[in-house]
Amino acid sequence: MGPDAQSVSARTPARPVQCPASVGKTTRTYLADLNEQAADRLACIVSQMQEAEGVTEELKARDQLAWVGGMNSIRSRAEEIILSEMIFV
């Protein structure tokens, strides 16, 4: 994969995973709950980091490139936190 393909795939959000029929209802329920908790925690962390780092709507209006860069950095770090706290335990 070339550098352009890697950067595009890194920005593309993951599609929801469909559980095979062999996975029990309890497991699917657990995974759905974990997914919801991770999404809620991600939103919370992103919001806190935005406030702490001054990545605001005012910055977005004034300097869109800086805002996008800041948000990309925040989201990436927040996702790593979620993975280490909730997924890779």
Secondary structure as UniProt FT lines:
FT   HELIX           3..11
FT   TURN            21..22
FT   HELIX           25..53
FT   HELIX           57..62
FT   HELIX           64..82
FT   HELIX           83..87
//
